[in-house]
């Protein structure tokens, strides 16, 4: 998952120091942050909320390639030789995101060793996580994949407490994320609810007991 609350606060605090050029932007749920094919001019850092990265092929079919949360950087392709967005980034929840222009990011990485180290660690951790998720798409059961997606969305790990993730999340959206038919998603969500792993009181809430589905052989 992400680096955790302390990491998020440390990086956000560092970027908030005098002389550090960044813009804090807020996005509503389902708002597109940037679209595939847009010019890439900035790196972004998630302070609050969840963001999905997706790609669309020539036939118009969308695939979700990553789900990000607080403590994650994204949009780093702007640092490369072809600064074009290869993915679409969409706010899955209300999100607060720091936007750092390419030139400012280059200077930060060049002049501040501690920040550079944190940024590289973030990129490595995220790439490992995405690779792991791709492998799991091939080898894990659909039930485990859905459970893992719910845990990621809930930023599970903060003391094992249940976390409300979305006021409304449809079976269609979850099916798209996990890559399974909507009917299977509904079936497993009903199963999780009966077992007490999730509930819908005031919005979808994930309980720590859902982890048992992921760990079960």
Secondary structure per residue as TSV (DSSP state, phi and psi in degrees):
chain	resnum	aa	ss	phi	psi
A	1	X	-	360.0	-144.5
A	2	X	-	-92.4	179.2
A	3	X	-	-73.8	-17.5
A	4	X	-	108.7	170.5
A	5	X	H	-62.4	-43.5
A	6	X	H	-63.9	-43.4
A	7	X	H	-59.6	-46.2
A	8	X	H	-59.1	-45.2
A	9	X	H	-66.1	-39.0
A	10	X	H	-62.7	-48.5
A	11	X	H	-67.1	-45.8
A	12	X	H	-60.5	-40.4
A	13	X	H	-64.3	-40.5
A	14	X	H	-62.8	-45.4
A	15	X	H	-68.5	-17.2
A	16	X	T	-89.9	-3.6
A	17	X	S	-68.1	153.6
A	18	X	T	-55.0	138.7
A	19	X	T	90.9	-9.1
A	20	X	-	-92.8	119.1
A	21	X	-	-86.3	112.7
A	22	X	-	-155.5	159.3
A	23	X	E	-124.2	131.0
A	24	X	E	-91.5	120.7
A	25	X	E	-119.2	146.3
A	26	X	E	-116.3	138.0
A	27	X	E	-125.0	138.5
A	28	X	-	-76.3	161.8
A	29	X	T	-57.0	136.3
A	30	X	T	73.6	7.1
A	31	X	-	-79.4	132.7
A	32	X	E	-76.4	127.1
A	33	X	E	-84.5	-46.5
A	34	X	E	-153.4	158.2
A	35	X	-	-113.5	152.4
A	36	X	T	-55.4	128.3
A	37	X	T	97.1	-13.3
A	38	X	S	-67.3	152.1
A	39	X	B	-61.4	139.7
A	40	X	-	-101.9	111.6
A	41	X	-	-124.4	-0.7
A	42	X	E	-154.4	157.4
A	43	X	E	-102.9	144.6
A	44	X	E	-121.9	148.6
A	45	X	E	-131.0	127.2
A	46	X	E	-85.3	117.1
A	47	X	E	-88.6	-38.1
A	48	X	E	-150.1	141.0
A	49	X	S	100.5	-177.7
A	50	X	-	-124.3	146.0
A	51	X	E	-130.6	136.9
A	52	X	E	-107.8	141.7
A	53	X	E	-107.8	128.4
A	54	X	E	-136.8	159.4
A	55	X	E	-128.6	152.5
A	56	X	E	-124.0	131.1
A	57	X	-	-87.4	-177.1
A	58	X	T	-62.5	-24.3
A	59	X	T	-87.6	-0.4
A	60	X	-	86.5	8.8
A	61	X	-	-84.3	130.1
A	62	X	E	-97.4	141.6
A	63	X	E	-131.3	131.3
A	64	X	E	-85.0	123.1
A	65	X	E	-103.7	-17.5
A	66	X	E	-163.2	148.6
A	67	X	E	-119.9	121.4
A	68	X	E	-113.4	158.7
A	69	X	-	-143.5	-170.9
A	70	X	T	-52.9	132.8
A	71	X	T	99.0	-6.1
A	72	X	-	-96.2	139.7
A	73	X	E	-93.4	152.9
A	74	X	E	-154.4	170.3
A	75	X	-	81.1	16.1
A	76	X	G	-69.8	-9.4
A	77	X	G	-61.7	-20.6
A	78	X	G	-61.5	-19.3
A	79	X	G	-80.4	-10.9
A	80	X	S	-89.5	-177.0
A	81	X	S	-73.9	-21.5
A	82	X	S	-119.7	83.8
A	83	X	-	-75.3	72.3
A	84	X	B	-128.2	138.6
A	85	X	-	-69.4	122.4
A	86	X	-	-94.3	-6.0
A	87	X	S	-136.7	163.1
A	88	X	E	-101.9	132.3
A	89	X	E	-107.6	126.7
A	90	X	E	-130.1	135.3
A	91	X	E	-72.2	121.0
A	92	X	S	-84.4	-25.2
A	93	X	S	-134.0	175.4
A	94	X	-	-57.6	132.0
A	95	X	E	-134.5	144.6
A	96	X	E	-115.0	121.9
A	97	X	E	-132.6	131.7
A	98	X	E	-86.0	130.6
A	99	X	E	-112.0	121.0
A	100	X	E	-116.4	119.8
A	101	X	E	-61.8	150.7
A	102	X	H	-53.8	-47.7
A	103	X	H	-62.6	-38.9
A	104	X	H	-69.5	-38.5
A	105	X	H	-64.8	-42.8
A	106	X	H	-57.6	-42.6
A	107	X	H	-67.9	-41.2
A	108	X	H	-60.3	-45.4
A	109	X	H	-66.6	-33.9
A	110	X	H	-75.6	-37.8
A	111	X	H	-101.4	-15.0
A	112	X	-	-126.3	101.2
A	113	X	H	-61.2	-43.3
A	114	X	H	-61.9	-44.2
A	115	X	H	-65.4	-41.5
A	116	X	H	-59.4	-42.4
A	117	X	H	-62.6	-43.6
A	118	X	H	-64.6	-41.1
A	119	X	H	-63.2	-46.0
A	120	X	H	-62.9	-42.2
A	121	X	H	-61.0	-39.9
A	122	X	H	-62.2	-46.8
A	123	X	H	-63.4	-42.6
A	124	X	H	-63.8	-45.4
A	125	X	H	-63.5	-41.5
A	126	X	H	-66.8	-42.6
A	127	X	H	-64.4	-38.7
A	128	X	H	-63.6	-41.6
A	129	X	H	-64.8	-42.9
A	130	X	H	-65.5	-42.7
A	131	X	H	-61.4	-42.8
A	132	X	H	-61.7	-41.5
A	133	X	H	-64.2	-38.0
A	134	X	H	-65.0	-40.9
A	135	X	H	-63.3	-41.3
A	136	X	H	-65.0	-28.0
A	137	X	H	-61.1	-31.0
A	138	X	H	-85.9	-35.4
A	139	X	H	-111.5	-21.4
A	140	X	S	-89.1	155.1
A	141	X	-	-68.9	158.3
A	142	X	H	-63.1	-33.9
A	143	X	H	-63.4	-44.4
A	144	X	H	-65.0	-40.6
A	145	X	H	-63.7	-41.1
A	146	X	H	-65.8	-44.0
A	147	X	H	-60.5	-43.0
A	148	X	H	-65.2	-39.4
A	149	X	H	-61.9	-43.1
A	150	X	H	-63.6	-39.3
A	151	X	H	-66.9	-39.9
A	152	X	H	-63.7	-45.6
A	153	X	H	-62.3	-30.2
A	154	X	T	-87.7	3.4
A	155	X	T	52.9	43.1
A	156	X	T	-58.8	141.5
A	157	X	T	131.1	-9.5
A	158	X	S	-84.5	78.3
A	159	X	T	73.4	11.8
A	160	X	T	72.3	13.5
A	161	X	-	-83.1	147.3
A	162	X	-	-61.8	146.3
A	163	X	E	-130.6	125.2
A	164	X	E	-69.1	134.2
A	165	X	E	-110.4	-46.7
A	166	X	E	-142.9	134.9
A	167	X	S	-57.8	-38.5
A	168	X	-	-139.7	124.5
A	169	X	-	-137.7	120.0
A	170	X	-	-84.6	158.2
A	171	X	H	-62.4	-33.3
A	172	X	H	-63.3	-42.6
A	173	X	H	-64.5	-46.0
A	174	X	H	-63.7	-40.0
A	175	X	H	-61.4	-40.2
A	176	X	H	-64.3	-41.8
A	177	X	H	-64.2	-42.7
A	178	X	H	-86.1	-23.2
A	179	X	T	81.1	40.0
A	180	X	S	-132.5	161.7
A	181	X	-	-62.9	150.9
A	182	X	H	-60.6	-36.3
A	183	X	H	-62.7	-38.6
A	184	X	H	-67.9	-39.3
A	185	X	H	-59.3	-47.8
A	186	X	H	-60.0	-42.4
A	187	X	H	-59.3	-49.0
A	188	X	H	-72.3	-33.0
A	189	X	H	-65.1	-40.4
A	190	X	H	-63.6	-39.3
A	191	X	H	-64.3	-45.8
A	192	X	H	-60.6	-38.8
A	193	X	H	-65.5	-44.9
A	194	X	H	-61.7	-34.9
A	195	X	T	-82.7	-4.4
A	196	X	T	82.3	14.7
A	197	X	S	-79.1	-26.0
A	198	X	E	-139.4	160.6
A	199	X	E	-149.3	165.4
A	200	X	-	-114.5	24.5
A	201	X	T	-75.4	108.5
A	202	X	T	71.0	22.6
A	203	X	S	119.7	164.5
A	204	X	E	-69.4	122.6
A	205	X	E	-119.2	132.2
A	206	X	E	-101.2	129.4
A	207	X	-	-98.0	154.6
A	208	X	G	-61.3	-23.6
A	209	X	G	-64.6	-18.3
A	210	X	G	-62.9	-24.3
A	211	X	H	-58.2	-28.2
A	212	X	H	-62.4	-29.8
A	213	X	H	-67.9	-39.8
A	214	X	H	-69.6	-38.2
A	215	X	H	-83.0	-15.9
A	216	X	-	-71.9	132.2
A	217	X	-	-85.1	360.0
